[in-house]
């Protein structure tokens, strides 16, 4: 745990070593505001909730999380610092966890800074704060799932742009094939309903939407935990295979 914490602190601090982190957060906060108040019609709805705010989170993550994860390993491999990292007294798993947790914490900071939205909706009405808290938890878990996938893909290439595009494409496919209504409907008649239901159950949107309704089900938590664990395990395997590159 000491090695993981050391790597975590080093990586987390590196995000704020340049203005890029602040630019990332400002753009994220700006777009969440636009999606909530403009696209989501926050005031026109006349309801004291943050449904429009969380509706657009998965789509914002399609761009912001790959941008965050693309540098995790691609930059290390391109600059050659990955060899230095591997010579330190840390295991491969500790390195993977330390970098992933730092990126996840940074995403959590960006998400936490949207708290004025929560304050606004409480000022304007009497929302169900338990549901809002659950939706924040779901959003944070979804960000972790995106990051774990992005971290694994980042380990496969030295090019950050390629890592960004591949991560966005993989996550988009997970949306369109497993959680996007029209895509699921298109499978009707092509596959048995049991298979279609099984595919839909693997969706980011399915599990996030369930939590965002205020119900934190153990199955949803296990889904995100399993997704993150499998992706990080694949991340470690890829790095081990790429040692000779």
C-alpha positions as a printed NumPy array, in Angstrom:
array([[  0.   ,   0.   ,   0.   ],
       [  2.907,   2.364,   0.698],
       [  4.182,   2.02 ,  -2.874],
       [  0.697,   2.53 ,  -4.31 ],
       [  0.195,   5.657,  -2.179],
       [  3.565,   7.036,  -3.246],
       [  2.762,   6.529,  -6.921],
       [ -0.714,   7.948,  -6.373],
       [  0.639,  11.161,  -4.853],
       [  3.26 ,  11.513,  -7.598],
       [  0.759,  11.025, -10.416],
       [ -1.999,  13.119,  -8.852],
       [  0.374,  16.032,  -8.274],
       [  1.564,  15.801, -11.888],
       [ -1.915,  16.686, -13.139],
       [ -1.659,  20.102, -11.518],
       [  1.935,  20.714, -12.557],
       [  0.704,  22.288, -15.806],
       [ -2.289,  24.497, -16.683],
       [ -3.814,  21.667, -18.708],
       [ -5.539,  20.239, -15.635],
       [ -7.259,  23.528, -14.901],
       [ -8.25 ,  23.923, -18.563],
       [ -9.699,  20.414, -18.489],
       [-11.747,  21.148, -15.361],
       [-12.984,  24.539, -16.607],
       [-14.138,  23.093, -19.936],
       [-15.803,  20.154, -18.179],
       [-17.675,  22.453, -15.793],
       [-18.691,  24.772, -18.633],
       [-20.085,  21.946, -20.747],
       [-21.948,  20.374, -17.822],
       [-23.603,  23.766, -17.302],
       [-24.507,  24.059, -20.984],
       [-25.925,  20.529, -21.051],
       [-27.943,  21.131, -17.883],
       [-29.349,  24.603, -18.406],
       [-29.458,  24.887, -22.216],
       [-29.754,  21.428, -23.743],
       [-31.476,  19.904, -20.726],
       [-33.969,  22.741, -20.314],
       [-33.426,  22.916, -16.567],
       [-35.691,  25.894, -15.912],
       [-38.282,  24.993, -18.56 ],
       [-38.888,  21.603, -16.905],
       [-40.079,  23.213, -13.693],
       [-38.805,  20.308, -11.575],
       [-36.359,  20.476,  -8.697],
       [-33.985,  17.682,  -9.709],
       [-30.711,  17.137, -11.529],
       [-31.987,  14.675, -14.132],
       [-30.808,  16.858, -17.068],
       [-27.416,  17.214, -15.394],
       [-26.796,  13.476, -15.125],
       [-28.438,  12.58 , -18.451],
       [-25.519,  14.059, -20.357],
       [-22.73 ,  12.712, -18.129],
       [-22.143,   9.51 , -20.13 ],
       [-21.822,  11.485, -23.35 ],
       [-19.461,  14.04 , -21.806],
       [-17.339,  11.196, -20.462],
       [-17.007,   9.827, -23.997],
       [-14.695,  12.757, -24.727],
       [-13.259,  13.84 , -21.399],
       [-12.284,  10.494, -19.892],
       [-10.385,   9.269, -22.997],
       [ -8.595,  12.627, -22.981],
       [ -7.625,  11.953, -19.371],
       [ -6.633,   8.31 , -19.823],
       [ -4.74 ,   8.594, -23.105],
       [ -1.588,   9.876, -21.385],
       [ -1.474,   7.285, -18.598],
       [  0.823,   4.813, -20.363],
       [  1.207,   6.061, -23.946],
       [  3.221,   9.058, -22.75 ],
       [  5.368,   6.859, -20.508],
       [  6.128,   4.521, -23.413],
       [  6.828,   7.32 , -25.898],
       [  9.195,   9.194, -23.578],
       [ 10.87 ,   6.014, -22.349],
       [ 10.131,   6.779, -18.697],
       [  8.251,   3.508, -18.389],
       [ 11.599,   1.711, -18.191],
       [ 12.594,   3.954, -15.286],
       [  9.257,   3.321, -13.602],
       [  9.699,  -0.422, -13.903],
       [ 13.151,  -0.246, -12.289],
       [ 11.67 ,   1.241,  -9.129],
       [ 10.908,  -1.111,  -6.216],
       [  7.25 ,  -1.442,  -7.219],
       [  5.365,  -4.296,  -8.821],
       [  3.522,  -3.981, -12.1  ],
       [  0.206,  -4.162, -10.287],
       [  1.198,  -1.385,  -7.906],
       [  2.146,   0.847, -10.827],
       [ -1.135,   0.15 , -12.625],
       [ -3.226,   0.802,  -9.513],
       [ -1.314,   3.918,  -8.498],
       [ -1.698,   5.599, -11.893],
       [ -5.329,   4.542, -12.268],
       [ -6.338,   5.754,  -8.802],
       [ -4.638,   9.114,  -9.389],
       [ -6.539,   9.616, -12.654],
       [ -9.791,   8.504, -11.006],
       [ -9.23 ,  10.925,  -8.134],
       [ -8.653,  13.748, -10.618],
       [-11.91 ,  12.864, -12.374],
       [-13.548,  12.85 ,  -8.941],
       [-12.268,  16.363,  -8.258],
       [-13.774,  17.59 , -11.539],
       [-17.077,  15.905, -10.657],
       [-17.051,  17.281,  -7.099],
       [-16.602,  20.818,  -8.412],
       [-20.067,  20.606,  -9.946],
       [-21.521,  20.96 ,  -6.413],
       [-22.977,  24.43 ,  -7.233],
       [-25.525,  22.552,  -9.358],
       [-26.65 ,  20.674,  -6.274],
       [-26.796,  23.876,  -4.24 ],
       [-28.791,  25.589,  -6.998],
       [-31.434,  22.894,  -7.197],
       [-31.833,  22.95 ,  -3.39 ],
       [-32.196,  26.723,  -3.468],
       [-34.884,  26.546,  -6.141],
       [-36.879,  23.649,  -4.728],
       [-36.973,  20.596,  -2.502],
       [-35.186,  17.8  ,  -4.406],
       [-34.607,  14.222,  -3.339],
       [-31.017,  14.611,  -2.167],
       [-30.647,  10.863,  -1.663],
       [-31.301,  10.299,  -5.357],
       [-28.849,  13.043,  -6.299],
       [-26.158,  11.542,  -4.063],
       [-26.737,   8.111,  -5.619],
       [-26.438,   9.624,  -9.103],
       [-23.111,  11.207,  -8.131],
       [-21.892,   7.812,  -6.921],
       [-23.018,   6.236, -10.194],
       [-21.297,   8.953, -12.218],
       [-18.055,   8.468, -10.289],
       [-18.19 ,   4.695, -10.801],
       [-18.878,   5.145, -14.504],
       [-15.868,   7.466, -14.781],
       [-13.789,   4.723, -13.152],
       [-15.012,   2.189, -15.696],
       [-14.148,   4.508, -18.58 ],
       [-10.717,   5.183, -17.089],
       [ -9.91 ,   1.513, -16.564],
       [-10.707,   0.777, -20.215],
       [ -8.754,   3.838, -21.337],
       [ -5.76 ,   2.89 , -19.198],
       [ -5.638,  -0.558, -20.768],
       [ -5.846,   0.869, -24.293],
       [ -3.224,   3.513, -23.486],
       [ -0.809,   0.71 , -22.589],
       [ -1.099,  -0.763, -26.093],
       [  0.29 ,   2.258, -27.98 ],
       [  2.877,   5.024, -27.808],
       [  0.546,   7.493, -29.539],
       [ -1.803,   9.439, -27.261],
       [ -4.114,  10.412, -30.13 ],
       [ -4.58 ,   6.773, -31.092],
       [ -5.235,   5.907, -27.448],
       [ -7.875,   8.651, -27.268],
       [ -9.655,   7.55 , -30.449],
       [ -9.638,   3.844, -29.575],
       [-10.923,   4.482, -26.043],
       [-13.72 ,   6.73 , -27.311],
       [-14.669,   4.157, -29.948],
       [-14.71 ,   1.226, -27.508],
       [-16.846,   3.142, -25.015],
       [-19.158,   4.341, -27.794],
       [-19.624,   0.764, -28.972],
       [-20.485,  -0.267, -25.421],
       [-23.159,   2.447, -25.453],
       [-24.612,   1.806, -28.891],
       [-24.611,  -1.978, -28.738],
       [-25.669,  -2.45 , -25.149],
       [-27.396,   0.618, -23.781],
       [-28.762,   2.723, -26.604],
       [-32.432,   1.981, -27.246],
       [-32.452,   2.174, -31.069],
       [-29.39 ,  -0.075, -31.28 ],
       [-30.989,  -2.678, -29.024],
       [-34.244,  -2.487, -30.986],
       [-32.284,  -3.1  , -34.201],
       [-31.241,  -6.483, -32.815],
       [-34.856,  -7.63 , -32.462],
       [-35.446, -10.544, -34.784],
       [-31.734, -11.04 , -35.37 ],
       [-30.926, -12.575, -31.997],
       [-32.946, -14.42 , -29.342],
       [-34.409, -12.122, -26.701],
       [-32.372, -13.795, -23.962],
       [-29.141, -12.883, -25.761],
       [-30.34 ,  -9.329, -26.367],
       [-31.166,  -8.981, -22.653],
       [-27.72 , -10.343, -21.753],
       [-26.051,  -7.816, -24.059],
       [-28.112,  -4.954, -22.62 ],
       [-27.144,  -5.997, -19.093],
       [-23.494,  -5.217, -19.895],
       [-24.241,  -1.584, -20.685],
       [-22.75 ,   1.426, -18.937],
       [-26.062,   3.2  , -19.41 ],
       [-28.157,   0.385, -17.978],
       [-26.263,   0.284, -14.694],
       [-25.674,   4.018, -14.42 ],
       [-29.356,   4.778, -15.074],
       [-30.337,   2.304, -12.397],
       [-28.119,   3.999,  -9.792],
       [-29.147,   7.489, -10.976],
       [-32.741,   6.635, -10.051],
       [-31.658,   6.432,  -6.415],
       [-31.346,   2.659,  -6.143],
       [-27.812,   1.472,  -5.402],
       [-28.132,  -2.206,  -6.247],
       [-25.351,  -4.656,  -5.407],
       [-25.462,  -5.936,  -8.991],
       [-24.671,  -2.479, -10.336],
       [-21.764,  -2.066,  -7.92 ],
       [-20.442,  -5.5  ,  -8.865],
       [-20.718,  -4.621, -12.544],
       [-18.486,  -1.568, -12.218],
       [-16.101,  -3.307,  -9.812],
       [-15.759,  -6.281, -12.178],
       [-15.313,  -4.046, -15.233],
       [-12.57 ,  -2.051, -13.515],
       [-10.826,  -5.166, -12.18 ],
       [-10.845,  -6.945, -15.563],
       [ -9.647,  -3.843, -17.416],
       [ -6.804,  -3.239, -14.954],
       [ -5.811,  -6.91 , -15.111],
       [ -5.683,  -6.614, -18.912],
       [ -3.685,  -3.399, -18.455],
       [ -1.061,  -5.241, -16.397],
       [ -0.907,  -8.113, -18.899],
       [ -0.419,  -5.73 , -21.831],
       [  2.375,  -3.885, -20.009],
       [  4.073,  -7.148, -19.196],
       [  3.918,  -8.161, -22.862],
       [  5.217,  -4.754, -23.989],
       [  8.276,  -4.743, -21.74 ],
       [ 10.5  ,  -5.689, -24.629],
       [  9.188,  -2.93 , -26.924]])
